[in-house]
Amino acid sequence: MKINTIKYFIFTGLLLFLIACSTKRNTWLSRNSHALSTKDNILYNGGIALDKGIEEVKLQNKDNFWAILPVERMQVSEDNLMPGNTKNANFERAETKATKAIQKHSMNINGSEKNPQMDEAYMMLGQARYYDQRFVPALDAFNYVLNKSPNSDKIYEVKIWREKTNMRLDNDALAVNNLRKLLKEIKFKDQIFADANATLAQAFLNLQERDSAVAKLKIAIEFTKSKEEISRYNYILGQIYEELGYKDSAYASYQTVIDMRRKAAKSYVIHAHARQAAQFDYEKGDTIAFLKKYNDLLKDRENRPFLDVLHHQLGLFYEKTNNKEKAKKEYNLSLKKKTQDTYLIASNYRNLADLYFIESKFVKAGNYYDSTLVQLKPRTREFNLIKKKRENLEDVIKYEAISQTNDSIISLYKMSGSERTAYFETHIEKLKKEEELQKKAAEKLARIKENQERNDGKIDSDDGSGSKKPKSIIPKTPNPSAAGSESVFYFYNPTTVAYGKVEFAKNWGKRSLQDNWRVASLSEKANAGKGNDGKDSEEDKDAKDVAAVDERFTPDFYIKQIPESQTTIDSLSKERNFANYQLGIIYKEKFKEYQLAANKFEKLLRDNPEERLVLPSMYHLYKLYEILDKSKADAMKESIVANYPNSRYAQILQNPSSEVEESSDSPNVVYANLYKQYQNGEFKTVLTETEKAINRFTGDEIVPKLELLKANIVGKLGGLGEFSTALNYVALNYPNSEEGKKAEKLLSVDLPKLEALQLSKAPSKNWKILYSTKDFEDAGTKALREKIKKFIADRSLNKLTVSLDIYTMTDNFVVLHGINTEDLAIGITSILKDYKEYKVQQTPIIISAENYTIVQIKKNLDEFLAGNLPETAPQPNWDGTLEKAPEPVQQKPVANNNQKGQPSQDDPNEIIPGKNLKGGEQKGGEQQEFALPPSPQMDKSGKKG
């Protein structure tokens, strides 16, 4: 009987177990059984992993205090992970647990979820995906809860998480609408209410609605229970007020953070102090109290991790109060502190560069601007501005280096032997002191490394003699994968390397870099200086003593490097003088540093420059003295008129309001003639003559025009790359001239459009046949032209025309125009090649007019001949044309009464429209003007190029 009762109980228990395990039966037993298994087993472990992951995200988060902080402490990474990879193993574990709970215990019956724990499982799944930055799958998980469990006690939290995810997907407007509805639904003003308001504030910030964000942040501050959130929200509130211009409110918000003391994170407190300092009135404020406050902050041991911020802020204070030297000191102290804030480092370098720039120490400023650019993100507005400023210093740095180096060499050349020796002995003493300091620093570093190794257990503390020696003098290299570790590889540390060199020289002496250096040196040491008796001679001992001295510490090492040739010195002097002239022009025109410019021109005139630089320098000094010293200006004017009475400068000074009669050799006339040749397509000749004119008229106002003309010719002969370089030179060296501004516009507006042009196989109604040639006047090219002319005459193809087009400095084309189909072009080349009356042996190139234009602009004929062209290529929308070289302006225009088609004698630049230059053949062809290409529909038959 008992046995049967036990059997019945076992059978009933098994039946109840099977019923409870079913996810398809909506019974009280099934619901509670699955809920219990879900909560106390799977979700518990998943929740632990999720909490760990969130804590790691917060710890790894690096706030950018230079911009308005986000409400949530999580940075979205731009790194793309491979499928199956995860950013954090804890989130992967939490997602796995949530997925397992869903797969085993979900009770989706008749379209609704019956397991009361499934809302938490799906919310955990969504959170794990959210923190793993997979926002679309996270949104699916949150939407599942909203659709299947609308009565869940977690419904408000899920809605907040859904809107956080929407904001990460840039659906800010949708998030605002949904959160506004949610705030109306929430009945109790608790932490969930605070989170909803904080999330809504972030949405308003994303939409640039600052005032609305302020209101919601205030509510969030009032109802949140987290001290960390209170301090963060108050700091963000201060940033918003500061951006809106409410300085008093911003100051009060930052003070709230400061007053929280240890209840707020130290980073918020320190940066709140820094932002308050930005509101300080440097003219009327209490500077003594300001300095006392910051000195106290610097002394506080708890603030040591933030000394970089405090020193930077003190640097700003001293800079604003015109104490430049202390500002530099504080910026350098900020740089010495280890920091991961790259923008703070960039700000220190930028401010130091600006200080040196103001002091006209342009070379040093350029070095600091270089360091700034390394720390800034490329393609940002600030990066581009500083890059432009750095480029403006390029020539200053170049010419200052030439001037100082050559001046030093020439000064040493002029010294007597005793003066040279005394000079270099002083220099050697400085070198020895520097080396001794380096040695001491290296020894100190070695001791530090030894202590580190001893602490790490890598020192043989007992070798039998009681001595303690390091196993290796090479510094320990930490695990590169460890967070925050820095590489201390031996050869990356200049101090350690310097110490190593000193120790090597101490042990081995001076050794040559050769194979088996040890054996060779020992052999030389053993055999050198020994006589038959095996003893060193006195002379050899003396020689050894001399050899043991480092040659860097002997005056002869430097003296023998000084050039002795007068030709070399003259060359250095000429180079130095030209550098000083260029520096004077740059300081005067580009940076408006008139005193610096005057100093350079005065030094130039003292150094006996070549004749071509004397008069322009005197004229520039006259112009500078008019600003700096009127009496010096009058004296310089008298000197120019007395010593150079027939010069153009003297005529200008004597008749400033009247026009100077132009001679045939004047700069304007020379430019006008060159421009006329340029229009006629004589690019190679004009390029050579333009370079001569630039050297000849150095310092004249015509030089920018000549440089822009040269840039246009370089573009025609060298392509867009060389065109860009030449334009950049004009824009940087003549920024205040009309030509410099035109060059800048070409670089920023028109050149990118030309670079966007692409070759393609697109159909065309205008085709050309090209024959390559090196010289238009050689026998083969002349014969080719005659055969083409005969072909056109024999077949009465009057629509066909021929032009001689320049391609590069060495290559040219004979071009046949007026062909409307590719098949016709192929037929013409076949006839010219195969018919006995022509027999043209040169290889033809058949190309559409559109592609030919691009080839002439970009010089990419090899790319066209390779044949790997797309079927179509997107073309830019043209809204203008490239500027030509500046037209020569005549001072006295004279009415032209000549017959039509005849050039005016008074206007040498008048070009007769439609006139053929060389008996029916048009020279210059397609590239007559370096301008934007025609539209594909333009029929250019019979026209140039």
Secondary structure by P-SEA (a helix, b strand, c coil): caaaaaaaaaaaaaaaaaaaaccccccaaaaaaaaaaacccaaaaaaaaaaaaaaaaaaacccccccccccccbbbbcccccccccccaaaaaaaaaaaaaaacccccccccccccaaaaaaaaaaaaaaaacccaaaaaaaaaaaaccccccaaaaaaaaaaaaaaaacaaaaaaaaaaaaaaacccccaaaaaaaaaaaaaaaaacaaaaaaaaaaaaaaccccaaaaaaaaaaaaaaaaaacaaaaaaaaaaaaaaacccccaaaaaaaaaaaaaaccccccaaaaaaaaaaaaaacccccccaaaaaaaaaaaaaaacaaaaaaaaaaaaaaccccaaaaaaaaaaaaaaaaaaacaaaaaaaaaaaaaaacccccaaaaaaaaaaaaaaaaaaaaaaaaaaaaaaaaaaccaaaaaaaaaaaaaaaaaaaaaaaaaaaaaaaaaaaaaaaaccccccccccbbbbcccccccccccccccccccccccaaaaaaaaaaaaacccccccccaaaaaaaaaaacccccccccccaaaaaaaaaaaccccccaaaaaaaccccaaaaaaaaaaaaaaaaaaaaaacccccaaaaaaaaaaaaaaacccccaaaaaaaaaaaaaaaccaaaaaaaaaaaaaaccccaaaaaaaccccccccccccaaaaaaaaaaaaaacaaaaaaaaaaaaaaaaccccaaaaaaaaaaaaaaacccaaaaaaaaaaaaaaccccaaaaaaaaaacccaaaaaacccccccccbbbbbbbbcccccaaaaaaaaaaaaaaaaaccccbbbbbccccccbbbbcccccccaaaaaaaaaaaccccccccccbbbbbcaaaaaaaaacccaaaaaacccccbbbbcccccccccccccccccccccccccccccccccccccccccccccccccccccccccccccccccccccc
